[in-house]
C-alpha cells in the first residue's frame, strides 16, 4: 500500500498496489464523476459549445474540462 496526493484537493490518500494510476481521493473521485456527467450531458444537448460555454452553464471548472479532453473522455466538435 502507498500514498498519493489527490490532484483535485491535495490531500493524501492510500492506494493499493494495483491502483497506482488513481488520481483522486474517494471524495474527489465522486465529484469528478458528477462533473464529467454534467459536461457530457451538456455537450450532448449543445453540440458545438465551447469549453467556456460548458464551464459557464455546468459550473465545472475549465481545468476539469481540459483534463477530460486530455484523457479523451470528451471531445469538442465544431459547428458546420
C-alpha positions, 0 to 999 in steps of 0.5 A, a space after each residue: 500500500 502507498 500514498 498519493 496526493 489527490 490532484 483535485 484537493 491535495 490531500 493524501 490518500 492510500 492506494 493499493 498496489 494495483 491502483 497506482 494510476 488513481 488520481 483522486 481521493 474517494 471524495 474527489 473521485 465522486 465529484 469528478 464523476 458528477 462533473 464529467 456527467 454534467 459536461 457530457 450531458 451538456 455537450 450532448 444537448 449543445 453540440 458545438 459549445 465551447 469549453 467556456 460555454 460548458 464551464 459557464 452553464 455546468 459550473 465545472 471548472 475549465 481545468 476539469 474540462 481540459 483534463 477530460 479532453 486530455 484523457 479523451 473522455 470528451 471531445 469538442 466538435 465544431 459547428 458546420 
